[in-house]
Amino acid sequence: MTPRVLSGIQPSGNLHIGNYLGALGNWVKIQHDYESIFCIVDLHAITVYQKPEELRSKVREIAALFLAAGIDPRHSRIVVQSAVAAHAELAWLLTCVTPMGWLERMTQFKAKAAAQESVGDGLFQYPVLMAADILLYQANIVPVGEDQMQHLELARDIAQRFNSLYGDTFTMPATRLPLVGARVMGLDEPTTKMSKSASGTGHAVALLDPPERIKKTIMRATTDSGSGVDFETMGPGVQNLLNIFQAFSDWTNDQMKAHFSGMRYGDLKKQVAEMTISKLEPIQKRYADITADPAYLESILKDGANAVRPTADATVRLVKERMGIYTETA
């Protein structure tokens, strides 16, 4: 039986090269090795306030970017999380077997809660919903970034606890990370991960940025006090630029050293900008073609939800039976 892979992205902010090099591009490479489900997780997005019209628009934008980046709808399923009601239903059932202490240890909750005046319960329960996303489809492989590893481990703990309480029900998910580009850092703050929610114009290169904006952003990227690339002493800013180039180009470490050693930072930035523009250009062209046909995009999302719904519903039925929850008889 072909193993199943599942991952997702929130429809908030602008997808950037960190999302592509750390997640989306990796999904494209591995999608045909698995039964692939890629989610637009709008239920996760509303753990903080989203303007309704912007959220609806972002769902379609991200679906189009999935397709433009190379997700193949003939093989892979693109699913809007809220279109499959079983996500929310399973999340509640799992909430009832998840100790609060497990959730209180989640470092992302602590960081996000500290940055807000008022914290909704949804933000606290966010990791349980993520566990439900994974366990709903009995996913074998969950390619997540390093910042989500704690949540994936929680999903495994929840699955193990449920299986112990109610009998073997859930597949234990594993993870897989890309070898290069798994963690792209902010161009203005190269010690922090590139973020969709960061403010300011110099932090990230969005996938839909025009070439002149891409070049401007990269040319302003933070480097260090040196003047030329030294692979032995370079700071995080220079390392980040080199990582971006290597992830886009697939060059080996030896190729990188031979080409960039001693290169002045200005020339390094120009080459990173040119590489980035060249790689995003075909994605942007396909995106324009896809969004010119809204009916096609809607059909992809409808087909995706319809394809996965039987699996999702079957999992919820099994969980309810195991827990003793009332279910209608045929």
Wavefront OBJ file of the C-alpha trace (Angstrom):
o trace
v 0.000 0.000 0.000
v 1.342 3.434 -0.977
v 2.155 5.523 2.112
v 0.231 8.762 2.542
v 1.881 12.177 2.909
v 0.085 15.201 4.357
v 1.078 18.775 5.041
v -0.477 22.221 4.999
v -0.028 25.983 4.950
v -2.121 28.701 6.546
v -3.878 31.170 4.217
v -2.557 34.251 5.977
v 0.161 36.657 4.937
v 2.066 36.254 1.685
v 3.751 32.991 0.729
v 7.470 33.681 0.415
v 10.619 31.933 -0.726
v 11.055 30.411 2.719
v 7.682 28.674 2.351
v 8.676 27.489 -1.114
v 12.197 26.286 -0.303
v 11.246 24.879 3.082
v 7.923 23.259 2.206
v 6.141 23.747 -1.102
v 9.079 22.943 -3.372
v 9.764 19.827 -1.312
v 6.129 18.732 -1.666
v 6.422 19.026 -5.436
v 9.494 16.797 -5.443
v 8.031 14.041 -3.274
v 4.347 14.120 -4.280
v 4.514 11.229 -6.759
v 6.243 8.962 -4.238
v 3.159 8.982 -2.000
v -0.584 9.341 -1.892
v -0.414 13.094 -1.373
v -2.778 15.470 0.444
v -1.884 19.142 0.785
v -4.136 21.322 2.926
v -4.900 25.012 3.085
v -5.528 25.202 6.810
v -7.974 28.070 7.208
v -9.248 26.771 10.569
v -5.741 27.276 11.913
v -5.602 30.788 10.475
v -8.606 31.966 12.492
v -6.878 31.266 15.824
v -6.029 34.956 15.396
v -8.422 37.453 13.810
v -8.590 37.457 10.009
v -10.597 39.866 7.879
v -13.229 37.565 6.266
v -12.859 38.796 2.684
v -9.059 38.664 2.902
v -9.191 35.121 4.270
v -11.458 33.938 1.454
v -9.173 35.584 -1.086
v -6.022 34.104 0.463
v -7.449 30.563 0.314
v -7.770 30.869 -3.469
v -4.411 32.619 -3.818
v -2.588 29.854 -2.000
v -4.437 27.117 -3.907
v -3.343 28.774 -7.150
v 0.245 29.011 -5.891
v 0.197 25.313 -5.007
v -0.727 24.541 -8.603
v 1.672 27.105 -10.061
v 4.564 25.686 -8.032
v 3.962 22.220 -9.456
v 1.476 20.355 -7.265
v -0.187 17.993 -9.756
v -3.966 17.791 -9.225
v -4.101 14.608 -11.305
v -2.167 12.871 -8.547
v -2.222 15.068 -5.419
v -5.226 16.426 -3.539
v -5.420 20.108 -2.660
v -7.900 20.464 0.191
v -9.312 23.465 2.026
v -9.412 22.319 5.648
v -12.824 23.822 6.458
v -14.421 22.127 3.432
v -14.056 18.777 5.233
v -16.066 18.988 8.460
v -14.318 15.938 9.907
v -11.228 18.066 10.689
v -13.117 20.052 13.321
v -15.067 17.054 14.601
v -11.987 14.927 15.163
v -10.208 17.860 16.796
v -12.899 17.978 19.515
v -12.745 14.235 20.075
v -8.955 14.405 20.437
v -9.184 17.423 22.729
v -11.031 15.182 25.177
v -8.054 12.797 25.481
v -5.273 15.421 25.443
v -3.916 16.493 28.860
v -3.712 20.269 29.346
v -0.139 19.887 30.554
v 0.915 18.698 27.107
v -0.510 21.838 25.515
v 0.949 24.149 28.134
v 4.426 22.973 27.129
v 4.012 24.071 23.492
v 6.652 26.744 22.883
v 4.800 28.323 19.941
v 1.742 28.959 22.112
v 3.884 30.644 24.748
v 5.562 32.873 22.155
v 2.348 33.851 20.369
v 0.402 34.350 23.590
v 3.091 36.673 24.924
v 2.680 38.890 21.856
v -1.102 39.327 22.263
v -3.219 41.228 24.751
v -6.020 38.656 24.593
v -5.508 34.983 23.764
v -8.334 32.833 22.423
v -8.754 29.195 23.365
v -8.281 28.295 19.696
v -4.640 29.298 19.903
v -4.177 27.011 22.902
v -5.934 24.121 21.109
v -4.117 24.749 17.812
v -1.797 21.717 18.204
v -4.764 19.382 18.747
v -6.345 20.587 15.507
v -3.013 19.965 13.774
v -2.969 16.456 15.234
v -6.500 15.940 13.914
v -5.408 17.067 10.427
v -2.678 14.426 10.433
v -4.498 11.557 12.120
v -7.714 12.096 10.167
v -6.055 10.730 7.035
v -3.844 8.173 8.794
v -0.836 9.997 7.310
v 2.476 8.131 7.279
v 4.735 11.059 6.355
v 4.298 14.664 7.516
v 6.957 16.973 6.022
v 7.088 19.904 8.438
v 9.604 22.594 9.270
v 11.752 22.463 12.384
v 9.424 24.923 14.145
v 6.550 22.434 13.836
v 8.438 19.404 15.111
v 7.096 19.833 18.648
v 3.533 19.829 17.296
v 4.228 16.695 15.258
v 5.584 14.968 18.348
v 2.394 15.961 20.161
v 0.348 14.380 17.357
v 2.293 11.184 17.884
v 1.703 11.367 21.645
v -2.026 11.911 21.142
v -2.235 8.994 18.708
v -0.379 6.746 21.136
v -2.584 7.806 24.050
v -5.786 7.242 22.067
v -4.572 3.842 20.849
v -3.725 2.894 24.431
v -7.123 3.964 25.765
v -9.376 2.703 22.978
v -7.418 0.200 20.915
v -5.302 0.471 17.782
v -6.913 3.251 15.759
v -4.359 5.736 14.427
v -1.237 5.422 12.285
v 1.856 6.864 13.971
v 3.095 9.653 11.659
v 6.742 10.163 10.763
v 8.447 13.258 9.374
v 10.706 14.128 6.482
v 12.648 17.351 5.985
v 14.401 18.624 2.827
v 18.195 18.503 2.950
v 18.684 22.098 1.776
v 16.531 25.145 2.413
v 14.554 23.733 5.315
v 15.010 26.942 7.284
v 15.274 30.198 5.328
v 15.935 33.183 7.563
v 14.679 36.757 7.387
v 16.672 38.967 5.041
v 16.582 41.813 7.576
v 17.007 39.596 10.655
v 19.002 36.510 9.590
v 18.880 35.017 13.083
v 15.087 34.547 12.878
v 13.098 32.393 10.479
v 11.491 34.125 7.497
v 7.851 34.702 8.419
v 4.622 35.426 6.526
v 3.401 37.584 9.389
v 6.459 39.834 9.734
v 5.935 43.520 9.020
v 8.218 45.660 6.902
v 9.377 45.441 3.297
v 12.864 44.055 3.775
v 12.099 40.833 5.612
v 10.987 38.406 2.903
v 10.674 37.852 -0.831
v 7.083 36.919 -1.613
v 6.431 34.401 -4.382
v 4.362 36.993 -6.257
v 6.784 39.925 -5.840
v 7.756 41.581 -9.164
v 11.423 41.314 -10.219
v 12.302 44.887 -9.262
v 10.987 44.360 -5.727
v 12.835 41.054 -5.394
v 16.098 42.678 -6.415
v 15.561 45.631 -4.069
v 14.779 43.393 -1.099
v 17.780 41.118 -1.622
v 20.196 43.963 -2.291
v 19.231 45.408 1.112
v 19.720 42.094 2.914
v 21.750 42.124 6.128
v 25.261 40.643 5.801
v 28.129 41.331 8.246
v 31.166 43.543 8.747
v 33.259 41.730 6.121
v 33.436 42.528 2.424
v 33.823 39.148 0.737
v 32.512 35.614 1.188
v 34.615 33.545 3.565
v 33.133 30.110 4.181
v 35.064 29.770 7.441
v 34.060 33.030 9.148
v 30.851 34.240 7.478
v 27.960 35.520 9.581
v 24.324 34.355 9.465
v 23.280 36.939 6.857
v 25.832 35.772 4.286
v 25.065 32.142 5.138
v 21.370 32.800 4.540
v 21.998 34.297 1.104
v 24.180 31.350 0.138
v 21.556 28.903 1.426
v 18.890 30.570 -0.724
v 21.071 30.348 -3.824
v 22.014 26.724 -3.143
v 18.419 25.679 -2.477
v 17.217 27.235 -5.738
v 20.177 25.964 -7.801
v 20.757 22.504 -6.265
v 24.503 23.189 -6.422
v 26.791 21.015 -4.326
v 28.837 22.431 -1.456
v 31.977 22.170 -3.592
v 30.328 24.127 -6.405
v 29.232 26.800 -3.962
v 32.708 27.202 -2.491
v 34.424 27.266 -5.863
v 32.061 29.919 -7.223
v 31.480 32.214 -4.248
v 34.718 32.150 -2.191
v 36.055 35.704 -1.992
v 33.105 37.208 -3.890
v 32.126 40.692 -2.740
v 28.792 40.929 -0.953
v 27.277 43.202 -3.589
v 28.005 40.659 -6.319
v 26.715 37.821 -4.124
v 23.425 39.654 -3.640
v 23.091 40.315 -7.378
v 23.539 36.627 -8.149
v 21.066 35.572 -5.443
v 18.552 38.080 -6.803
v 19.026 36.877 -10.394
v 18.656 33.240 -9.349
v 15.543 33.988 -7.295
v 13.908 36.000 -10.087
v 14.623 33.271 -12.642
v 13.086 30.571 -10.433
v 9.987 32.567 -9.515
v 9.239 33.810 -13.041
v 7.664 30.541 -14.321
v 5.682 30.149 -11.076
v 4.298 33.657 -11.449
v 3.370 33.057 -15.095
v 1.511 29.835 -14.250
v -0.196 31.623 -11.357
v -1.493 34.313 -13.714
v -2.844 31.654 -16.093
v -4.554 29.734 -13.275
v -6.201 32.750 -11.662
v -7.515 33.852 -15.050
v -9.865 30.836 -14.857
v -11.629 30.924 -11.445
v -13.916 28.027 -12.373
v -10.912 25.745 -12.910
v -9.494 26.626 -9.492
v -12.841 26.026 -7.782
v -13.129 22.634 -9.479
v -9.696 21.605 -8.153
v -10.699 22.511 -4.596
v -14.086 20.788 -4.879
v -12.512 17.642 -6.346
v -9.883 17.610 -3.598
v -12.433 17.783 -0.802
v -14.688 15.173 -2.414
v -11.750 12.799 -2.884
v -10.564 12.867 0.736
v -13.925 13.157 2.503
v -14.675 9.378 2.511
v -11.352 8.662 4.250
v -11.902 11.481 6.743
v -15.466 10.437 7.527
v -14.426 6.811 7.960
v -11.790 7.818 10.514
v -14.274 9.874 12.517
v -16.803 7.018 12.476
v -14.155 4.618 13.758
v -13.065 7.020 16.504
v -16.657 7.589 17.629
v -17.317 3.847 17.710
v -14.170 3.261 19.759
v -15.123 6.014 22.203
v -18.743 4.891 22.519
v -20.150 8.006 20.838
v -23.592 7.632 19.234
v -23.479 7.052 15.488
v -26.414 6.620 13.166
v -26.960 3.125 11.816
v -27.368 2.631 8.086
l 1 2 3 4 5 6 7 8 9 10 11 12 13 14 15 16 17 18 19 20 21 22 23 24 25 26 27 28 29 30 31 32 33 34 35 36 37 38 39 40 41 42 43 44 45 46 47 48 49 50 51 52 53 54 55 56 57 58 59 60 61 62 63 64 65 66 67 68 69 70 71 72 73 74 75 76 77 78 79 80 81 82 83 84 85 86 87 88 89 90 91 92 93 94 95 96 97 98 99 100 101 102 103 104 105 106 107 108 109 110 111 112 113 114 115 116 117 118 119 120 121 122 123 124 125 126 127 128 129 130 131 132 133 134 135 136 137 138 139 140 141 142 143 144 145 146 147 148 149 150 151 152 153 154 155 156 157 158 159 160 161 162 163 164 165 166 167 168 169 170 171 172 173 174 175 176 177 178 179 180 181 182 183 184 185 186 187 188 189 190 191 192 193 194 195 196 197 198 199 200 201 202 203 204 205 206 207 208 209 210 211 212 213 214 215 216 217 218 219 220 221 222 223 224 225 226 227 228 229 230 231 232 233 234 235 236 237 238 239 240 241 242 243 244 245 246 247 248 249 250 251 252 253 254 255 256 257 258 259 260 261 262 263 264 265 266 267 268 269 270 271 272 273 274 275 276 277 278 279 280 281 282 283 284 285 286 287 288 289 290 291 292 293 294 295 296 297 298 299 300 301 302 303 304 305 306 307 308 309 310 311 312 313 314 315 316 317 318 319 320 321 322 323 324 325 326 327 328 329 330
